[in-house]
Amino acid sequence: MNTSDHIKVKNYSTGDIVFREGEKSDDFYIILSGKAEIIKKNSQDKEVILTELTPGEVFGELGIILGLPRQATVRAKTNLELEIIDPRLFSSYFDFDKETGEKMRAMIQTMAQRIRDNGSRLADFLTEGVLEIDETSESGEGNIKLVADSPEALKAMNGMRSIEITKFPFRVGRYSKRSSDRLFHRNDVYLRDDKPYVISRSHFSILQLHNKYYFQDASSQNGSFVNGVKVHGSTKKIRSVTVKKEKKVELKKGENNIYLADEKYNLKFKIIV
């Protein structure tokens, strides 16, 4: 298959609709430049901005994988340059080894369905109809920082003392040399870690909802402690009683103390709001 025959580039102006929720899923997209917003209607028929996408990110793939109409509307937040991919190019990669291809296809379809379901639940959660994704707040640009607060954390950050957070969601996870890991675990910051690994490839995200900021576990193996509260998207049993841990906690104004996994590893960070 000639790859160039199945890829084209198209430009959109600010405010243009790339596609609408409910339309037929015929292509998927990669952002070359600019920003896009993902918009979805909740159960009350109110529009909710679920997230903002930036260069390098992919969208439109869920409908292709699941064989369903578009699950959300995509709008250009700025002037936008997109690479448009014919789904037949994507499907061709499963045909080299039929048995392995079918297994991979089933796995990806399952993952896509979970993402779709979570998007619907998030839209219903935001009943006021707006998800704020401002890059500035009362303190001005770059008012949120991720700071290494221990030698171990500084090593994980490759010697960088702090990073300004200027987009949301902001994803953090462990660096992996395997290209397949970077395909399924896309982060804004990759942390160094050695075996036995403490940091997960997708460990946590920082979200902005209604002008508040949240620390959310990304289904990590070991979770984190945020201001003394265990944040982990799992459950445990204590004397036959199931205890659910927090998956998302609000970040307070000022300094927030973060330990990845557990204090004994001394992977201590601060998130300054």
C-alpha positions as CSV (number, residue, x, y, z in Angstrom):
1,M,0.0,0.0,0.0
2,N,1.3,3.5,-1.0
3,T,1.3,5.5,2.3
4,S,1.2,8.9,0.5
5,D,-2.1,8.0,-1.2
6,H,-3.8,7.7,2.2
7,I,-2.6,10.8,4.0
8,K,-3.4,14.4,3.2
9,V,-3.0,17.8,5.0
10,K,-5.8,20.3,5.6
11,N,-6.0,23.7,7.3
12,Y,-8.8,25.0,9.5
13,S,-9.4,28.5,10.9
14,T,-10.2,29.3,14.5
15,G,-13.7,28.2,15.3
16,D,-14.1,25.9,12.4
17,I,-15.7,22.5,13.1
18,V,-13.5,19.5,12.0
19,F,-16.4,17.1,12.5
20,R,-19.5,16.9,14.7
21,E,-20.8,14.4,17.2
22,G,-23.0,11.8,15.4
23,E,-21.4,12.1,12.0
24,K,-20.0,9.1,10.1
25,S,-16.4,8.2,11.2
26,D,-14.4,8.1,8.0
27,D,-10.8,9.4,8.8
28,F,-8.7,10.1,11.8
29,Y,-6.3,13.0,12.4
30,I,-2.9,14.1,13.7
31,I,-2.4,17.7,14.7
32,L,0.6,19.3,13.0
33,S,0.2,22.8,14.4
34,G,-2.4,24.7,16.4
35,K,-4.9,23.6,19.1
36,A,-8.3,21.8,18.9
37,E,-11.1,21.3,21.5
38,I,-13.0,18.1,22.1
39,I,-16.7,18.9,22.8
40,K,-19.4,16.4,23.8
41,K,-23.0,16.8,24.8
42,N,-24.0,15.4,28.2
43,S,-27.2,13.6,29.2
44,Q,-28.8,17.1,29.7
45,D,-27.9,18.0,26.1
46,K,-25.4,20.6,27.3
47,E,-22.1,21.0,25.5
48,V,-19.0,20.2,27.6
49,I,-15.4,20.9,26.5
50,L,-13.7,17.6,27.5
51,T,-10.1,18.5,26.7
52,E,-7.7,20.5,24.5
53,L,-5.4,18.8,22.0
54,T,-2.0,20.1,20.9
55,P,0.5,19.3,18.1
56,G,1.4,15.6,17.9
57,E,-1.9,14.3,19.4
58,V,-4.3,12.0,17.5
59,F,-8.1,12.2,17.5
60,G,-11.0,10.6,15.6
61,E,-9.7,7.1,16.0
62,L,-12.4,5.8,18.4
63,G,-15.1,5.8,15.9
64,I,-12.8,4.1,13.3
65,I,-11.8,1.4,15.8
66,L,-15.3,0.7,17.1
67,G,-17.2,1.2,13.8
68,L,-19.4,3.9,15.4
69,P,-20.4,7.5,14.5
70,R,-18.3,10.3,15.9
71,Q,-18.5,10.3,19.7
72,A,-17.7,14.0,20.1
73,T,-17.4,17.3,18.2
74,V,-13.9,18.7,17.4
75,R,-13.5,22.4,16.9
76,A,-10.4,24.5,16.0
77,K,-9.4,26.5,19.1
78,T,-6.7,28.3,17.0
79,N,-5.7,28.1,13.3
80,L,-5.2,24.4,12.8
81,E,-3.1,22.2,10.5
82,L,-4.1,18.5,10.4
83,E,-2.8,15.4,8.8
84,I,-5.8,13.3,7.7
85,I,-5.3,9.5,7.7
86,D,-7.4,7.1,5.7
87,P,-8.4,4.3,8.1
88,R,-7.4,1.7,5.5
89,L,-3.8,2.6,6.1
90,F,-4.3,1.9,9.9
91,S,-6.0,-1.4,9.2
92,S,-3.3,-2.6,6.8
93,Y,-0.9,-3.0,9.7
94,F,-3.0,-5.7,11.2
95,D,-2.9,-7.8,8.0
96,F,0.8,-8.8,8.0
97,D,0.2,-11.5,10.7
98,K,-3.5,-12.4,10.8
99,E,-3.5,-14.2,14.2
100,T,-1.5,-11.4,16.0
101,G,-3.4,-8.7,14.1
102,E,-6.8,-10.1,15.3
103,K,-5.6,-10.2,18.9
104,M,-4.2,-6.6,18.7
105,R,-7.5,-5.4,17.0
106,A,-9.6,-6.9,19.9
107,M,-7.3,-5.3,22.5
108,I,-7.4,-1.9,20.9
109,Q,-11.2,-2.1,20.5
110,T,-11.6,-2.9,24.2
111,M,-9.4,0.0,25.2
112,A,-11.3,2.4,22.8
113,Q,-14.6,1.3,24.3
114,R,-13.4,2.1,27.8
115,I,-12.2,5.5,26.7
116,R,-15.5,6.2,25.1
117,D,-17.5,5.2,28.2
118,N,-15.2,7.3,30.4
119,G,-15.8,10.3,28.1
120,S,-19.5,10.0,28.5
121,R,-19.3,9.7,32.3
122,L,-17.1,12.8,32.4
123,A,-19.5,14.8,30.3
124,D,-22.3,13.9,32.7
125,F,-20.2,14.8,35.7
126,L,-19.7,18.4,34.3
127,T,-23.3,19.3,34.6
128,E,-22.7,23.0,34.3
129,G,-21.6,22.4,30.7
130,V,-18.1,23.8,30.7
131,L,-14.7,22.3,31.2
132,E,-12.2,25.2,31.7
133,I,-8.9,24.7,30.0
134,D,-7.4,28.2,30.4
135,E,-3.7,28.5,30.2
136,T,-3.6,31.4,32.7
137,S,-5.4,32.2,35.9
138,E,-5.4,34.9,38.5
139,S,-1.7,34.5,39.2
140,G,-0.8,34.9,35.5
141,E,0.9,32.6,33.0
142,G,2.9,29.7,34.3
143,N,1.3,29.9,37.8
144,I,1.3,26.1,38.3
145,K,4.6,24.3,38.7
146,L,5.8,20.7,39.2
147,V,8.9,20.9,41.4
148,A,11.4,18.2,42.3
149,D,11.7,18.3,46.1
150,S,14.2,15.5,46.8
151,P,17.4,14.1,45.2
152,E,15.4,11.1,44.0
153,A,12.8,13.3,42.4
154,L,15.5,15.5,40.8
155,K,17.1,12.4,39.3
156,A,13.8,11.3,37.9
157,M,13.4,14.8,36.3
158,N,16.8,14.4,34.6
159,G,18.2,17.3,36.8
160,M,15.4,19.7,36.0
161,R,14.3,21.4,39.3
162,S,10.9,22.6,38.1
163,I,8.5,22.6,35.1
164,E,5.8,25.1,34.4
165,I,2.5,23.5,33.5
166,T,0.8,25.4,30.7
167,K,-1.6,22.8,29.2
168,F,-4.3,20.5,30.6
169,P,-4.6,17.6,31.1
170,F,-0.9,17.5,31.9
171,R,0.3,13.9,31.9
172,V,3.3,12.4,33.8
173,G,4.7,8.9,33.5
174,R,7.9,6.8,33.3
175,Y,10.1,7.0,30.2
176,S,10.4,3.7,28.3
177,K,12.8,2.9,25.4
178,R,10.1,0.8,23.7
179,S,8.4,2.7,20.9
180,S,5.2,0.7,21.6
181,D,5.1,2.0,25.1
182,R,5.3,5.6,23.9
183,L,2.5,4.9,21.5
184,F,0.1,3.9,24.3
185,H,1.5,6.1,27.1
186,R,1.7,9.7,25.9
187,N,3.0,12.0,28.5
188,D,4.0,15.7,28.7
189,V,6.8,14.8,31.2
190,Y,8.7,11.5,31.1
191,L,10.4,10.5,34.4
192,R,13.4,8.3,34.8
193,D,13.2,5.2,36.9
194,D,15.2,1.9,37.2
195,K,14.1,-1.6,37.9
196,P,12.2,-2.6,40.0
197,Y,10.0,0.2,38.7
198,V,8.1,2.4,41.1
199,I,6.8,5.0,38.5
200,S,4.2,3.7,36.0
201,R,4.4,4.5,32.3
202,S,1.2,6.5,32.8
203,H,1.3,7.6,36.5
204,F,-0.8,10.7,37.0
205,S,-2.4,13.7,35.3
206,I,-3.1,17.3,36.4
207,L,-6.6,18.5,35.4
208,Q,-8.3,21.8,35.3
209,L,-12.1,21.7,35.9
210,H,-14.2,24.8,36.6
211,N,-11.0,26.9,37.5
212,K,-10.0,24.3,40.0
213,Y,-7.0,22.0,39.7
214,Y,-6.9,18.2,40.4
215,F,-4.4,15.5,40.7
216,Q,-5.7,12.3,39.1
217,D,-4.2,8.8,39.1
218,A,-3.7,7.3,35.7
219,S,-4.4,3.7,36.7
220,S,-0.8,3.5,38.0
221,Q,0.6,0.4,39.7
222,N,1.5,2.1,43.0
223,G,-0.5,5.3,43.1
224,S,0.7,8.5,44.9
225,F,0.2,10.4,48.1
226,V,-1.1,14.0,47.7
227,N,-1.0,16.1,50.9
228,G,-1.1,12.8,52.9
229,V,-4.1,11.3,51.0
230,K,-3.5,8.1,49.0
231,V,-4.6,8.6,45.4
232,H,-4.9,5.4,43.4
233,G,-7.6,4.1,41.0
234,S,-8.0,0.8,42.7
235,T,-9.8,-0.9,45.7
236,K,-8.5,-3.0,48.5
237,K,-10.1,-5.3,51.1
238,I,-9.6,-4.9,54.8
239,R,-11.2,-7.7,56.9
240,S,-13.6,-8.5,54.0
241,V,-14.6,-4.9,53.7
242,T,-13.8,-3.2,50.3
243,V,-12.2,0.2,50.8
244,K,-12.0,2.5,47.7
245,K,-9.1,4.8,47.5
246,E,-9.4,8.3,46.0
247,K,-8.7,8.4,42.2
248,K,-8.7,12.2,42.0
249,V,-8.2,14.9,44.6
250,E,-8.3,18.7,44.4
251,L,-5.1,20.6,44.7
252,K,-5.1,23.5,47.2
253,K,-3.7,27.0,46.6
254,G,-0.1,27.1,47.4
255,E,2.2,24.1,47.9
256,N,0.9,20.5,47.5
257,N,3.2,17.7,48.7
258,I,3.4,14.7,46.3
259,Y,5.0,11.3,46.9
260,L,4.9,8.9,44.0
261,A,4.1,5.4,45.3
262,D,5.2,5.8,48.9
263,E,7.3,8.0,51.1
264,K,9.9,5.3,51.5
265,Y,11.0,5.8,47.9
266,N,11.5,9.6,48.6
267,L,10.2,10.5,45.1
268,K,8.9,13.8,46.6
269,F,7.5,16.5,44.4
270,K,5.6,19.7,45.0
271,I,2.8,21.1,42.8
272,I,2.6,24.8,43.4
273,V,-0.8,26.3,42.5
